[in-house]
Amino acid sequence: MEYQLKKAVMTGASSSIGLALIRRLLDEDLEKILLLQRGESARLKYLPKDPRLQFVDCRLEELKNYKCEENDYDVFFHLGWANVAREVRDDFGKQIENVVYSCNAVETAHRLGCHSFIGAGSQAEYGRHNEALRENTLCVPEIAYGVMKLSACHATRVLCRKYEMRHIWPRILSAYGLCDNRLSMLASNILSSIQGGELAFSKGEQIWDFINTKDVANALYSIAKKGRDGAMYPVGSGKAMPLKEYISILCEKLGRLQDMELGKVPYSGSQIMHLEADISSIQADTGWKPEIEFQDGIAEEIEFYRAEME
């Protein structure tokens, strides 16, 4: 079955995935995209200039009071999440607020007439595993962020059932790309290198799965069109390899292969050592597959930041 997607709603529009998804939706000639987004985000400057985008200054905690003027939207993409800074990711008091915000997002989707609600799950929901993550992999999260992502998944699923709304919860692995979080391992080393600074990496022994945000956006669009109600798809590249191989590609693209030194950054106590997505379920349901190789995606990200720093 293919679902109608002419008008969409989105939270988290200024995130790297949100910005990539906006461009993807505009490419598909959607009639309107309603962005419920806090207005002070510095990354709003990256929003495309397009009359089909309707921006409303609305923080996550304000969703419950949002007055809906229309009720003919199709899909609600809930990408927003408060308190994502590393220092509060294990703060239960702060993370639990997001479960309420996510439920309010479902209520808003219902008032807007949406037939589908698509969340943005995380690799943190799975916890620690030594094999590829599948749709039926047992989730045993180890930090508050993962616990509350998992809680939001189930809370929104129950609410969507109440409103007869399709619910899909893709669990997105390590995404990278344009407008990436500048504190991420990839972006922080890119920026440091551009500024003539040092590179800093762990030993890189982890098995890892990076996926470009453009591929994530394509996955979310495919899910919106053809995804199965109740699905919790792992979304990654499906091509995991040791992190040190990704680091080697990054250093080569930076022209700093001679400066590649592993082990400067110690592993944290919560370090996951195997992250890999089995993407067979989303491929079977939607036909989606990743298209961007890491060496191409990271080269584009490097050029993006070089242009930013000029």
C-alpha positions as CSV (number, residue, x, y, z in Angstrom):
1,M,0.0,0.0,0.0
2,E,1.2,3.5,-0.8
3,Y,0.1,6.4,1.4
4,Q,-0.7,9.9,0.4
5,L,1.9,12.5,1.2
6,K,1.0,16.0,0.0
7,K,1.2,17.9,3.3
8,A,3.6,17.2,6.1
9,V,4.3,18.5,9.6
10,M,7.7,18.4,11.3
11,T,9.4,19.1,14.6
12,G,13.2,19.2,14.8
13,A,13.5,20.9,11.4
14,S,16.8,22.5,12.3
15,S,18.5,19.2,13.0
16,S,20.8,17.8,10.3
17,I,18.3,15.1,9.6
18,G,15.4,17.5,9.6
19,L,17.2,19.8,7.1
20,A,17.9,16.9,4.8
21,L,14.3,15.7,5.1
22,I,13.0,19.1,4.2
23,R,15.0,19.2,1.0
24,R,13.9,15.6,0.2
25,L,10.2,16.5,0.6
26,L,10.5,19.7,-1.4
27,D,12.1,17.6,-4.2
28,E,8.9,15.5,-4.1
29,D,6.7,18.5,-4.8
30,L,4.8,18.5,-1.6
31,E,2.2,21.2,-1.4
32,K,3.1,22.3,2.1
33,I,5.4,21.5,5.0
34,L,4.5,22.9,8.4
35,L,7.6,23.4,10.6
36,L,6.9,23.6,14.4
37,Q,10.2,24.7,15.6
38,R,11.8,27.0,18.2
39,G,12.7,30.3,16.5
40,E,16.1,30.9,18.1
41,S,17.9,28.0,16.6
42,A,21.1,29.2,14.8
43,R,20.7,26.5,12.2
44,L,17.5,28.0,10.8
45,K,19.7,29.9,8.4
46,Y,20.1,26.6,6.5
47,L,16.4,26.3,5.8
48,P,15.7,26.5,2.0
49,K,13.8,29.5,0.8
50,D,10.6,28.1,-0.5
51,P,7.0,29.3,-0.2
52,R,5.8,25.8,0.6
53,L,7.5,26.0,4.0
54,Q,5.4,27.4,6.8
55,F,7.4,28.2,9.9
56,V,5.8,28.5,13.3
57,D,7.8,29.4,16.3
58,C,6.7,26.6,18.6
59,R,8.9,24.9,21.2
60,L,8.3,21.2,22.1
61,E,6.7,22.2,25.4
62,E,4.3,24.4,23.5
63,L,2.9,21.7,21.2
64,K,0.0,20.9,23.5
65,N,-1.3,24.5,23.1
66,Y,-0.7,24.8,19.3
67,K,-3.9,26.0,17.6
68,C,-4.4,24.1,14.4
69,E,-5.9,26.1,11.6
70,E,-6.1,23.2,9.2
71,N,-6.9,19.5,9.6
72,D,-5.9,18.0,6.2
73,Y,-2.3,17.1,6.8
74,D,-1.0,13.6,6.0
75,V,2.2,12.8,7.9
76,F,3.7,14.1,11.1
77,F,7.5,13.7,11.4
78,H,8.5,14.0,15.0
79,L,12.3,14.6,14.9
80,G,12.5,17.1,17.8
81,W,14.0,16.1,21.2
82,A,14.9,18.4,24.0
83,N,18.1,18.2,26.2
84,V,20.3,16.4,23.7
85,A,23.6,17.8,25.0
86,R,26.1,15.1,26.0
87,E,26.2,16.2,29.7
88,V,22.4,15.7,30.2
89,R,21.9,12.6,28.1
90,D,21.9,10.5,31.3
91,D,19.8,12.9,33.3
92,F,16.4,11.1,33.8
93,G,14.7,14.3,35.1
94,K,15.5,16.1,31.9
95,Q,15.0,13.2,29.5
96,I,11.6,12.2,30.8
97,E,10.1,15.5,29.6
98,N,10.5,14.2,26.0
99,V,8.0,11.4,26.6
100,V,5.3,14.0,27.4
101,Y,6.4,16.2,24.4
102,S,6.2,13.1,22.1
103,C,2.7,12.3,23.3
104,N,1.7,15.9,22.7
105,A,3.1,15.6,19.2
106,V,0.7,12.7,18.5
107,E,-2.2,14.8,19.9
108,T,-1.2,17.6,17.6
109,A,-0.9,15.2,14.6
110,H,-4.4,14.0,15.3
111,R,-5.8,17.6,15.4
112,L,-4.0,18.3,12.1
113,G,-5.7,15.3,10.5
114,C,-2.6,13.2,9.9
115,H,-3.0,9.6,9.0
116,S,0.6,8.8,10.0
117,F,3.0,9.6,12.8
118,I,6.7,8.9,12.2
119,G,9.1,9.3,15.2
120,A,12.9,9.4,15.3
121,G,14.2,6.6,17.4
122,S,17.8,6.0,18.3
123,Q,20.5,3.4,18.4
124,A,20.6,4.2,22.2
125,E,17.4,2.2,22.6
126,Y,19.1,-1.0,21.8
127,G,21.8,-1.0,24.4
128,R,24.7,-3.4,24.1
129,H,24.7,-6.1,21.4
130,N,27.4,-8.0,19.5
131,E,25.5,-8.6,16.3
132,A,23.5,-6.7,13.7
133,L,20.4,-4.9,15.1
134,R,17.1,-6.1,13.7
135,E,13.6,-5.0,14.1
136,N,13.0,-7.6,16.7
137,T,16.3,-7.1,18.6
138,L,15.6,-6.8,22.4
139,C,16.0,-3.2,23.5
140,V,17.9,-2.9,26.8
141,P,19.0,0.8,26.9
142,E,21.8,1.8,29.3
143,I,21.4,5.6,29.5
144,A,18.4,7.9,30.3
145,Y,18.3,9.2,26.7
146,G,17.8,5.6,25.3
147,V,15.3,4.7,28.0
148,M,13.2,7.7,27.2
149,K,13.4,7.2,23.5
150,L,12.1,3.7,24.0
151,S,9.4,4.9,26.3
152,A,8.4,7.6,23.8
153,C,8.2,4.8,21.1
154,H,5.7,2.8,23.1
155,A,3.7,5.8,24.5
156,T,3.2,7.3,21.0
157,R,2.3,3.8,19.6
158,V,-0.5,3.4,22.1
159,L,-1.8,6.9,21.4
160,C,-1.7,6.4,17.7
161,R,-3.7,3.2,18.1
162,K,-6.3,5.2,20.0
163,Y,-6.6,7.7,17.1
164,E,-6.3,5.0,14.4
165,M,-3.1,6.6,13.1
166,R,-0.3,4.7,11.5
167,H,2.7,4.6,13.8
168,I,6.3,3.9,12.6
169,W,9.4,4.3,14.8
170,P,12.7,4.1,12.8
171,R,15.7,3.7,15.0
172,I,18.5,5.7,13.4
173,L,22.1,4.8,13.8
174,S,25.1,7.2,13.6
175,A,24.1,9.8,11.1
176,Y,26.5,12.3,9.7
177,G,26.4,14.9,6.9
178,L,25.8,18.6,6.2
179,C,25.0,20.7,9.3
180,D,26.2,17.9,11.5
181,N,26.5,18.3,15.3
182,R,29.9,20.1,15.6
183,L,30.7,18.1,18.7
184,S,30.4,14.8,17.0
185,M,33.6,12.8,16.4
186,L,33.6,13.4,12.7
187,A,32.6,17.1,12.6
188,S,34.8,18.1,15.6
189,N,37.9,16.6,13.9
190,I,37.0,18.2,10.5
191,L,36.7,21.6,12.1
192,S,39.9,21.2,14.1
193,S,41.8,20.2,11.0
194,I,40.5,23.1,9.0
195,Q,41.6,25.4,11.8
196,G,45.1,23.8,11.8
197,G,44.4,21.9,15.1
198,E,45.2,18.4,16.2
199,L,43.1,15.3,15.5
200,A,41.9,13.2,18.4
201,F,40.5,9.7,18.1
202,S,39.9,6.6,20.3
203,K,41.6,3.3,19.4
204,G,38.8,2.8,16.8
205,E,38.3,-0.8,17.6
206,Q,34.5,-0.5,17.6
207,I,32.5,-2.0,14.8
208,W,30.4,0.9,13.5
209,D,27.7,1.9,11.0
210,F,27.6,5.5,9.8
211,I,24.8,6.6,7.5
212,N,24.6,9.9,5.6
213,T,21.7,12.2,6.6
214,K,20.6,12.3,2.9
215,D,20.1,8.5,3.1
216,V,18.2,8.9,6.4
217,A,16.0,11.5,4.7
218,N,15.3,9.1,1.8
219,A,14.5,6.4,4.3
220,L,12.0,8.6,6.2
221,Y,10.3,9.6,2.9
222,S,10.1,5.9,1.9
223,I,8.7,5.0,5.3
224,A,6.1,7.7,5.0
225,K,5.0,6.4,1.6
226,K,5.2,2.6,2.1
227,G,6.2,1.8,5.7
228,R,4.3,-0.8,7.7
229,D,2.2,0.3,10.6
230,G,3.9,-0.6,13.9
231,A,7.3,-1.1,12.3
232,M,10.5,-0.2,14.3
233,Y,13.0,-0.3,11.5
234,P,16.8,-0.1,12.2
235,V,18.1,2.5,9.8
236,G,21.8,2.4,9.0
237,S,24.1,1.8,6.0
238,G,24.1,-1.9,6.5
239,K,27.8,-1.9,5.9
240,A,29.5,-1.9,9.3
241,M,33.3,-1.8,9.6
242,P,35.9,-1.0,12.3
243,L,35.8,2.6,13.3
244,K,39.5,3.0,12.6
245,E,38.7,2.4,8.9
246,Y,36.3,5.3,8.9
247,I,38.9,7.4,10.6
248,S,41.5,6.5,8.0
249,I,39.1,7.6,5.2
250,L,38.4,10.8,7.1
251,C,42.1,11.6,7.6
252,E,42.8,10.8,3.9
253,K,40.1,13.2,2.7
254,L,41.5,15.9,5.1
255,G,45.0,15.3,3.7
256,R,46.1,14.4,7.2
257,L,46.7,10.7,6.9
258,Q,50.2,11.2,8.3
259,D,48.7,12.7,11.4
260,M,46.3,9.8,12.1
261,E,47.0,8.6,15.7
262,L,44.6,6.3,17.4
263,G,44.1,6.1,21.2
264,K,44.3,9.8,22.2
265,V,40.7,9.7,23.4
266,P,39.9,7.0,26.0
267,Y,36.7,4.9,25.7
268,S,33.9,6.0,28.0
269,G,32.5,3.5,30.5
270,S,29.4,3.3,28.4
271,Q,31.1,2.9,25.1
272,I,29.2,0.6,22.7
273,M,31.6,-1.6,20.8
274,H,29.3,-3.0,18.1
275,L,26.8,-1.0,16.1
276,E,25.4,-2.4,12.9
277,A,22.0,-2.3,11.3
278,D,20.3,-5.1,9.5
279,I,18.2,-3.1,7.0
280,S,16.4,-6.0,5.4
281,S,13.0,-5.2,6.9
282,I,12.9,-1.6,5.7
283,Q,14.2,-2.7,2.3
284,A,11.5,-5.4,2.0
285,D,8.7,-3.1,3.0
286,T,9.7,0.1,1.1
287,G,12.4,-0.7,-1.4
288,W,14.7,1.8,0.2
289,K,18.5,1.3,0.2
290,P,21.4,3.6,1.1
291,E,23.1,5.2,-1.8
292,I,25.9,7.4,-0.4
293,E,29.3,5.8,0.3
294,F,31.1,7.1,3.3
295,Q,34.1,8.4,1.3
296,D,31.8,10.5,-0.8
297,G,29.6,11.7,2.1
298,I,32.5,12.7,4.3
299,A,34.2,14.6,1.4
300,E,31.0,16.6,1.0
301,E,30.9,17.4,4.7
302,I,34.5,18.5,4.7
303,E,33.8,20.9,1.8
304,F,30.7,22.2,3.6
305,Y,32.7,23.1,6.7
306,R,35.5,24.6,4.7
307,A,33.1,26.9,3.0
308,E,31.6,27.8,6.4
309,M,35.0,28.7,7.7
310,E,36.0,31.0,4.8
